[in-house]
């Protein structure tokens, strides 16, 4: 019997949806629960965050290089412009190395963030950049290169070895379980860009079947977080593919992410029209929408272009990067091919502040203040002070 390619693809989608539905835990939030939660949130605006003193997640969290004073300073700058959330990456090896110390440092970070009225979203796993993470002293930044020392979690070795999966489960349950009722945490992002093959930086080193490996592990990771009793919502952001509103036009990874998430999250580093189109595609799921990565000036994604759209649709907006530092993400992606060793980029790619706290562009900071209501609040305080 002849089956057309279109019909075959439709059958695959149906089978996948059945598989994901079977794997989905009964404790996934309902649409009503998710939307009621979102009604209690302010307009969520923030950055993907690691301090300027850290090249990656391990340098941020390991005992020898954890830098609460710097974190306090930088989150103060974020508070001053109205930011109220941060997306912050954890790492399974930081937990393996020092479980109790790692949890104490997370608690200290949360204390600092709470002081600045910031509720972070923690990222548990990440498929981006170097697939061979190691603990201990981290390497120095490669001159002129964007994100030259960021580490995947889990790395290639653990991802390819099912014997490592119980350890990964222990990490998720240990961290989520310790903070499952903590109101200082906004949400848990289970896995960042799960099927990213990291072209051109590390693609030659990636498992050829990476997507299949992660696709099998992702539902388990959601389940581990639910078994740990998370009272905060879970998500994993879609970031590529076709029309996200049409299951027949996207891949197995996107279907799985969208189906398992309590709240919908996505990435968009393109122009405002693309940003708005993606929001409209995701509205069909009738759940809160959070953009957990955007703002790449050289790629046409800007605060001026995307943030007002996010405000209009009540979509959370979390840009990449707060402060210029060792991650060097103020440099563009093309620096992996042509490092910016003896030159500055014409415009910064990411980041809001220079290392000393000076805004890269004052107009951007004023826009963020205005859309978050910070400008109005500061003006009111100034007026009250003058009247006294």
Residue, then its C-alpha position, 0 to 999 in steps of 0.5 A: x500500500x502506498x503512503x504519501x510522505x505527508x500522510x506518513x509524517x502525519x502518522x509519525x506526529x500522531x504516534x509521537x503525541x500519543x507517546x508524549x501524552x502517555x509519558x506526561x505526568x498527571x501533575x502537569x498544571x492545567x491551563x487554569x492553574x497556569x493562567x491563575x499563577x500568571x495573573x499574580x505576576x507583574x510584567x516579568x522583565x529580566x536578563x539571562x544572568x551570570x556575574x561578570x567574574x564568571x566565564x560559565x555556570x561552574x565558575x559562578x557556583x563553585x565554592x572558590x569562585x562564587x562571588x556574592x558581593x559582585x552578584x549583589x552589586x549587579x542585581x542592584x543595577x538590575x533592580x534600579x532599572x525595574x528588572x524583576x527576574x533573572x534566568x540563571x543556569x545551574x550545573x549537574x557537576x556543581x551538585x556532584x562535586x559538593x551537593x550541600x555546599x551548592x544548595x547553600x550557595x543557591x540559597x545565598x543567591x536567592x537571599x541576594x535576589x530577594x533583597x533586590x525584589x528579583x525572582x529567578x528562573x533556574x535552568x537545570x540542563x543546557x545543551x549549548x557550547x562546550x560538551x566536555x565540562x570539568x569541575x575545578x579551575x575554569x579556563x580563561x576566556x579565549x580573546x575576542x570570542x563570544x561565550x568561549x568557556x560556557x559548558x553543557x550540562x550534562x556533558x557528552x560523556x554523561x549524555x551518552x551513558x545511561x549509567x549516569x542518568x541516576x546521578x542526573x536524577x539525584x541532581x534534579x531531585x536534590x536541587x528542586x526538592x530543596x527549593x520546591x516550596x521556595x516562593x523566591x523562585x519564579x520557575x524551573x527551566x528544565x532544559x535549554x535548547x535541548x537539540x542545539x548542535x552548536x554550529x560551528x563551535x563544537x558541532x564536530x564533537x557532538x554525538x551524532x544522535x544527540x537529539x534522540x538522546x535528549x528526546x528520550x531524557x527530557x520527559x524523564x527530567x520533567x518527571x524528576x522535577x515533578x516527583x521532587x514536588x516542585x510547586x513552581x511551574x516547569x518549562x522548556x523553551x522552543x527555539x527553532x523549527x517551523x510554525x509552532x502553532x502547527x504540530x505537523x510543522x515542527x519536530x519531535x523536540x518542540x512537540x515534547x517541550x510544548x506538551x510537557x511545559x506548565x508555562x510556554x517559553x521560547x527564544x527569538x533573536x530576530x526582528x520585531x515582526x518575527x518576535x510578534x509572529x512567534x507570540x501569536x503562534x504560541x497563543x493557541x496553547x492558552x498558557x502563559x508565554x515567556x520569552x526566555x532569550x532575545x535581544x541580539x542587536x546585530x541580528x535585528x533583535x533589540x529592546x526597542x523592537x521587542x520589549x514593547x511588543x512583549x508588554x502589549x501581549x503580556x509576554x515575559x521578556x528575558x534578554x540575553x546578558x546583563x553585564x559585560x564580563x568573562x562570558x564576552x557575550x557583548x561580542x557577536x556569534x561570528x566571533x567564533x569564525x573571526x575573533x574580535x581580538x584587536x577591534x570592538x564590534x560596531x555594536x554590542x551583541x548582548x548585555x545591558x551594562x558595562x563592567x563598571x555598571x554604566x549602561x551601554x545605551x542610556x536610551x535602552x535603560x530608560x525604555x526598560x524603566x518606563x515599560x516596567x513602571x520603574x521610571x514612574x515610581x522613581x519620579x513619584x519618590x522624587x516628587x514626594x521627597x521634594x514636597x517634604 
